[in-house]
Amino acid sequence: MNALTSSNRAGFQQATRAQLLGLGLGPMGEIAAARDRLREALAGLQELGDSGTAKRAERLARQLETFEPSVTLIGQIKSGKTSLVNALIGQPDLLPADVNPWTSVVTSLHLHPEAAGFTEAASFQFFDEDEWDRLISGGGRIGELASRAGADEELEKIKAQVAEMREKSRQRLGRKFELLLGQQRDYGYVDKDLIERYVCLGDEPDGDDPDVSDEQGRFADITKSADLDLQCPGLPIRLCLRDTPGVNDTFMMREQITIRAIRDSRICVVVLSAHQALSSTDLALIRLITHVKSRDVIIFVNRVDELSDPKVQIPQIRASIAETLARHKGPEDAEVIFGSALWASHALEGRLEDLPQASADALLDWSEQADLSQILADEDTHDPVTLAWGLSGVPQLQRAVSGRVAEGLAHATLHRIGTSALNLSTAISARHHVSSGAVDVTKLGKLERTAARARLDEILTSQAEALRTAFDSILAEFSDRMDRVQASFLDRATASLIVHLEKHGDGSPWTYDPAGLRMLLGSSHKVLARKSKATFEAATQTVRDELATLYAQAFGLGPDQMTVAQPPAPDVPAPVTLGRTIALDLNGSWWKRWWLHRRGYKAYAASFHDLIKAETDPFVDELRDDLAQGIRSTALEAFDSFLAEQHSVFLSLDEMAQADPAEMRDRMAAAAPSQSTELLRKTLDILSEYAT
């Protein structure tokens, strides 16, 4: 260890925190460069276009500036997930790293590149009264399950735990308790004490302990979510990291919040402990990631610093994780990264000499085996701080996240904004062409102005209605298919129960795997996604073709002079709600009580059917009423924006075509300097890169 720590202070001076944090962010740097080029093109549009074009370009520029991809971290309790988040943002002590699972909060860290004048901020949202009452009266999801199963004793235990939790909250908050529900508190700063007050319960106050504040965890029980705005050294673009509660939340009161966070983020980092890795006891964790694209799942095995022989144990752990995922049909080929948030934290603070001896020995052991060529290729691997940072796995995780952001959401966002901007720039070019009077439109069968406008309205109105009708049909078909899948599953499960009773009687409890239901519902989602994308693309293609004809007839603009770029079909969120825990996933005491309270085969069958239908209805309804409707709304919003864009373009060209040619040439010359042609060409070239 002496060789590794003798020059760590000098190494820390050479590799600043920003340099360390920037080692794995290369792909994000490429995103930033692409954003800057697109920003330049949008500025050109604002300079070249009329007021309508300038406003639309400004709106696109705002979308570009506020682009913030998000990554959700989920994991086992005691996996060091929060410590890893602290390392990723370069602040090892910011978030409380030892959180009680039923008081932890979904914490969204909105990270900004360093900039002068930036102000940190924090916002905390409390549960509303209905959400809190659901927990108190029913004991959360576990309480609902116990109640449906008739496990009265189990339900009473849960209610007692919740009552104790509520009483502690009342003691902390006094008469303001009910008034705070549904409220939000905002602050113009961020510090550890503020976060602990809202996010972590901490220890009970002890009058004899001066280090424990009465404020610690004051609002944690009723806090639903936390949003923190921070600067992150070395970060090229904005990024959101979501730290979620552990998946084994006592009452499952935050399970749905975690599921929603995963769905909204797309990229999911699963944090495991090297001592626990992944086992059959983590089925709830596997269920949450099974329906996320394998490419968007990254597994980070933390706490390798606690392994006695990392060189031998890490390959064994990797093989065990792969075997467990394969056995339970988890994501295939998910990237697995090994590391230590502890090593990363000590590297960031330049105090490797403070590592526990066992951790330092593990670091040296792993350094002999780990391949750092991809991450530290251009760095001094003899510098102990940089070496420890590389071995921590954090830069490898950064690179994995950056790559997925670049290939996924960033590419889609740049493509969408670039396509809209290209349509605006093409329209500017067409206006120049129309104002020049270069084409004798009378020879092209030019439409009379009123007829042209009527045709435009007909195209836009009919196609908007056609797409809505098509999506109504798609969603109705999706709903019918899910109902059939659920009914078929219930019939099969009930039949299996009867067979078990006939063969074994009611002396031995029976179990049934709901994986088949999830698989069939997931298949229905794939059909929905495929049809939604195809329908959107067909609708935009129809509009494109019909407008091309109209532009030619109304203004004499051929395909080489007025090209309409199709907007990309919006991405369809993954059906992560299928990872929701249901009765058949659990085999606690409630199930034994349900089993013992039945009398007769028909009672078993009828009661089971009702129980599982009540359990599966919520996520079937969510797929139908939330996810599917969300897909429809997003697609229609994107389509309406495309139509509005083309409506504005047509009116701009129409104004140009109806004006006196000489007057319009003078106006164009006054509005655009002599270098406008070159600027327009450059703008079109840039936008063409992002619209393909």
SETI-807347 format. One line per 5 residues: number of its first residue (from 1); for each residue y, x negated, z negated of C-alpha. Coordinates in steps of 0.2 Angstrom, whole numbers. Layout:
# residues N
NUM> Y/X/Z; ... $
//
This chain:
# residues 692
1> 0/0/0; 12/-15/-3; 12/-19/15; 16/-1/19; 30/1/7 $
6> 38/-17/6; 51/-12/19; 52/6/19; 70/7/14; 75/-4/29 $
11> 63/7/40; 72/23/34; 89/16/39; 82/12/56; 74/29/59 $
16> 86/42/53; 81/60/48; 87/66/65; 78/53/74; 62/57/65 $
21> 64/76/68; 68/73/86; 52/63/90; 41/78/95; 55/89/102 $
26> 55/82/120; 51/98/129; 65/107/119; 76/94/126; 71/98/143 $
31> 75/117/139; 92/112/133; 95/102/150; 89/117/160; 100/129/150 $
36> 115/118/152; 113/118/171; 111/137/171; 127/138/160; 136/128/173 $
41> 131/140/187; 136/155/176; 153/147/173; 154/145/192; 151/164/194 $
46> 164/168/182; 177/158/192; 171/164/209; 168/182/207; 178/197/204 $
51> 181/205/187; 165/215/187; 155/199/192; 164/189/179; 159/201/165 $
56> 141/202/170; 140/183/171; 149/182/154; 135/194/147; 121/183/155 $
61> 130/167/147; 130/176/130; 111/179/132; 108/161/136; 118/155/121 $
66> 109/166/109; 92/163/116; 81/159/100; 62/158/102; 53/161/86 $
71> 37/154/78; 27/163/64; 17/153/52; 3/161/43; -10/154/32 $
76> -21/152/17; -14/153/-1; -11/135/-7; -12/128/11; 5/120/9 $
81> 13/131/22; 30/132/15; 30/113/12; 26/111/30; 41/123/35 $
86> 52/112/24; 46/96/33; 49/104/50; 67/108/46; 70/91/38 $
91> 74/98/20; 58/95/9; 65/105/-6; 73/120/2; 60/134/1 $
96> 50/136/-15; 33/130/-11; 23/138/-25; 24/157/-22; 15/171/-30 $
101> 7/180/-15; 12/198/-20; 30/193/-23; 33/181/-8; 44/187/7 $
106> 44/185/26; 58/171/27; 66/168/44; 74/152/46; 86/152/61 $
111> 89/134/65; 104/128/75; 108/112/83; 121/101/73; 138/107/78 $
116> 155/105/70; 162/120/60; 144/127/58; 143/138/42; 126/141/33 $
121> 122/159/29; 109/169/20; 104/188/21; 91/197/10; 85/214/14 $
126> 77/225/0; 63/237/2; 69/255/5; 65/269/-7; 51/276/4 $
131> 42/259/5; 44/256/-13; 37/273/-18; 22/270/-6; 18/255/-16 $
136> 21/263/-33; 12/279/-30; -2/273/-20; -5/255/-24; -2/249/-7 $
141> -15/249/7; -29/244/-6; -23/259/-17; -24/271/-2; -41/264/2 $
146> -48/266/-15; -40/284/-16; -49/289/0; -65/282/-6; -65/291/-22 $
151> -65/275/-32; -54/282/-46; -57/267/-58; -52/255/-45; -37/265/-41 $
156> -31/265/-59; -33/246/-61; -22/244/-45; -9/257/-52; -9/248/-68 $
161> -5/231/-59; 9/239/-49; 16/248/-65; 17/231/-73; 26/224/-58 $
166> 38/238/-58; 42/236/-76; 46/218/-74; 57/222/-60; 66/235/-71 $
171> 68/222/-85; 76/210/-73; 87/222/-64; 91/235/-77; 100/251/-71 $
176> 104/244/-54; 85/244/-49; 85/260/-39; 103/257/-32; 97/241/-24 $
181> 83/248/-14; 87/249/5; 102/238/2; 106/221/10; 115/206/2 $
186> 124/192/13; 130/175/8; 140/162/16; 130/148/10; 112/143/7 $
191> 104/133/-8; 88/132/-17; 93/143/-32; 99/157/-20; 82/157/-11 $
196> 72/157/-27; 82/171/-34; 76/182/-19; 60/175/-13; 50/168/-27 $
201> 46/176/-44; 44/159/-52; 39/158/-71; 44/171/-84; 60/166/-93 $
206> 56/157/-109; 70/155/-122; 63/138/-127; 63/131/-110; 80/126/-104 $
211> 74/122/-86; 69/140/-82; 83/151/-77; 85/170/-80; 90/172/-62 $
216> 74/164/-55; 65/177/-45; 77/191/-51; 76/201/-34; 59/194/-28 $
221> 49/210/-31; 60/221/-21; 65/209/-7; 57/213/10; 64/199/21 $
226> 75/184/20; 86/177/35; 93/160/33; 105/151/46; 104/132/45 $
231> 107/117/55; 93/106/59; 96/87/64; 88/82/81; 85/100/87 $
236> 91/103/105; 91/122/105; 90/136/93; 73/140/85; 67/152/72 $
241> 53/148/60; 45/163/50; 37/158/34; 25/173/30; 16/179/14 $
246> -2/173/12; -14/184/21; -23/189/5; -8/199/-2; -15/208/-17 $
251> -9/226/-12; -8/222/7; 10/228/5; 16/215/17; 2/214/29 $
256> 10/225/42; 26/214/40; 17/199/44; 8/207/59; 25/212/66 $
261> 32/195/63; 17/187/73; 20/200/87; 38/197/89; 36/178/89 $
266> 21/176/101; 18/158/95; 8/157/79; 4/142/68; -10/144/57 $
271> -9/133/42; -26/128/33; -30/117/19; -41/102/23; -51/106/7 $
276> -54/124/13; -52/122/32; -59/139/38; -73/149/32; -80/167/33 $
281> -69/171/18; -54/169/30; -59/183/41; -43/192/38; -34/176/44 $
286> -45/176/60; -43/194/63; -24/191/64; -25/178/77; -39/184/88 $
291> -28/195/98; -15/182/101; -17/172/117; -27/156/113; -13/145/121 $
296> -1/153/109; -11/149/93; -9/132/85; -20/127/70; -12/114/58 $
301> -24/108/45; -13/102/30; -16/91/15; -27/78/23; -19/66/11 $
306> -30/74/-2; -46/69/7; -56/54/0; -62/48/18; -51/56/32 $
311> -59/45/46; -76/54/42; -70/71/35; -57/76/48; -70/76/63 $
316> -82/86/52; -68/99/48; -63/100/66; -81/104/71; -82/117/56 $
321> -67/126/62; -73/127/80; -90/134/74; -82/147/63; -70/153/77 $
326> -84/154/89; -95/163/77; -82/176/73; -74/177/91; -58/169/86 $
331> -46/161/99; -55/149/111; -48/132/113; -34/133/101; -26/117/98 $
336> -30/109/80; -19/97/72; -22/87/56; -8/81/45; 1/81/28 $
341> 17/89/23; 17/78/8; 18/62/20; 31/70/30; 42/74/15 $
346> 41/57/8; 45/49/26; 60/60/27; 66/55/10; 62/37/13 $
351> 52/35/-3; 34/31/3; 32/20/-13; 32/36/-23; 16/43/-15 $
356> 1/45/-27; -11/31/-25; -25/42/-18; -13/49/-5; -7/32/0 $
361> -25/26/2; -29/41/13; -13/37/24; -19/19/27; -37/26/30 $
366> -31/39/43; -19/26/51; -35/16/57; -42/31/66; -27/42/72 $
371> -21/41/90; -2/41/90; 1/35/107; 7/52/113; 19/54/100 $
376> 25/37/95; 23/29/112; 41/22/112; 43/20/94; 40/5/82 $
381> 23/10/74; 25/-5/63; 39/4/54; 31/12/39; 42/27/38 $
386> 40/31/57; 21/28/56; 19/39/41; 29/53/50; 18/51/65 $
391> 2/52/54; 9/67/45; 5/78/61; 23/85/61; 29/77/77 $
396> 13/83/85; 15/100/79; 33/100/85; 27/94/102; 14/108/103 $
401> 27/121/98; 40/114/110; 28/114/125; 23/132/122; 41/138/120 $
406> 46/129/136; 31/136/146; 32/153/139; 48/162/132; 60/149/138 $
411> 53/149/156; 53/168/156; 71/169/149; 78/156/161; 69/165/175 $
416> 76/182/170; 94/176/168; 93/165/184; 87/180/194; 101/191/189 $
421> 114/177/191; 107/173/209; 109/192/214; 128/190/208; 130/174/217 $
426> 122/181/233; 134/195/232; 149/183/231; 142/174/246; 140/191/255 $
431> 158/196/250; 165/180/259; 154/185/274; 161/203/275; 179/197/272 $
436> 178/185/286; 174/199/298; 161/188/306; 150/202/311; 153/217/321 $
441> 145/230/311; 148/244/323; 134/236/334; 122/237/319; 123/256/317 $
446> 134/255/302; 133/270/290; 148/280/286; 155/276/269; 150/292/261 $
451> 133/292/268; 130/274/262; 135/279/245; 125/294/245; 110/284/251 $
456> 113/271/237; 113/285/223; 97/292/231; 88/275/230; 94/271/212 $
461> 91/289/205; 74/292/214; 67/275/209; 72/276/191; 64/293/190 $
466> 48/287/199; 46/272/187; 48/284/172; 35/295/179; 23/281/182 $
471> 25/274/165; 22/292/157; 6/292/167; 1/275/162; 4/279/143 $
476> -5/296/144; -20/287/151; -19/273/138; -18/286/124; -33/296/131 $
481> -43/280/133; -39/275/115; -44/292/108; -61/291/118; -64/273/111 $
486> -61/279/93; -71/294/95; -86/284/102; -85/271/88; -85/284/75 $
491> -100/293/83; -109/276/84; -105/271/67; -110/288/59; -127/287/69 $
496> -130/270/62; -127/276/45; -139/290/47; -153/278/54; -150/267/38 $
501> -152/282/26; -168/288/35; -175/270/34; -169/264/17; -163/279/8 $
506> -147/279/-2; -152/265/-14; -145/250/-4; -127/251/3; -124/250/22 $
511> -111/240/31; -105/241/49; -94/229/59; -78/236/67; -77/221/79 $
516> -83/233/93; -69/245/90; -56/231/90; -64/223/106; -63/240/116 $
521> -45/244/110; -40/226/115; -48/229/132; -37/245/133; -22/235/129 $
526> -26/223/143; -27/237/156; -10/244/149; -2/227/151; -9/224/169 $
531> -4/241/175; 13/240/167; 17/223/175; 10/229/192; 20/246/191 $
536> 36/237/187; 34/224/201; 30/237/214; 45/247/208; 57/232/210 $
541> 49/228/227; 53/245/233; 71/244/227; 73/227/235; 66/233/252 $
546> 76/249/252; 92/240/247; 90/227/260; 90/240/274; 105/248/266 $
551> 115/232/265; 111/229/283; 116/247/288; 132/248/278; 139/230/279 $
556> 129/221/293; 121/209/281; 104/203/286; 91/195/275; 98/178/277 $
561> 115/184/271; 111/196/257; 94/193/248; 90/204/233; 80/194/220 $
566> 67/204/210; 68/203/191; 52/197/182; 41/210/174; 44/209/155 $
571> 31/201/144; 19/213/135; 17/209/116; -1/205/110; -10/219/101 $
576> -9/209/84; -9/226/75; -28/226/78; -29/212/65; -25/225/52 $
581> -37/227/38; -48/243/37; -61/249/26; -76/242/35; -68/224/33 $
586> -70/225/14; -85/227/3; -77/228/-15; -81/239/-29; -72/254/-20 $
591> -86/254/-7; -100/254/-21; -92/269/-29; -90/278/-12; -108/275/-9 $
596> -114/282/-26; -103/297/-26; -111/304/-10; -126/317/-11; -136/320/4 $
601> -136/313/22; -124/325/29; -112/322/15; -113/303/18; -110/306/37 $
606> -96/318/36; -87/309/22; -89/292/31; -83/299/47; -67/306/38 $
611> -64/290/29; -65/278/44; -55/290/55; -41/290/42; -42/271/41 $
616> -42/268/60; -29/281/64; -14/271/59; -17/256/70; -22/267/85 $
621> -6/277/82; 4/261/81; -3/255/97; 1/271/106; 17/276/98 $
626> 25/259/94; 18/245/105; 15/256/121; 31/265/119; 40/248/116 $
631> 32/241/133; 39/257/142; 56/255/134; 58/237/138; 52/239/156 $
636> 64/254/159; 78/244/151; 75/229/162; 74/241/178; 90/250/173 $
641> 99/234/171; 93/228/188; 99/245/196; 116/244/188; 118/226/194 $
646> 114/231/212; 126/246/210; 140/235/205; 136/223/219; 136/237/232 $
651> 153/244/226; 161/227/226; 155/225/244; 161/242/249; 178/238/242 $
656> 178/223/253; 172/232/268; 185/246/267; 200/234/264; 211/227/278 $
661> 202/211/284; 218/201/284; 223/206/267; 206/203/260; 205/186/267 $
666> 222/182/259; 215/189/242; 199/179/244; 209/163/247; 220/166/232 $
671> 206/170/221; 196/155/226; 203/137/229; 198/127/244; 183/120/235 $
676> 176/137/232; 163/135/246; 156/120/239; 156/127/221; 147/143/228 $
681> 134/132/237; 131/122/221; 129/138/211; 117/145/223; 106/129/223 $
686> 105/129/204; 101/148/203; 88/147/216; 78/135/205; 77/148/191 $
691> 74/163/201; 58/157/208 $
//
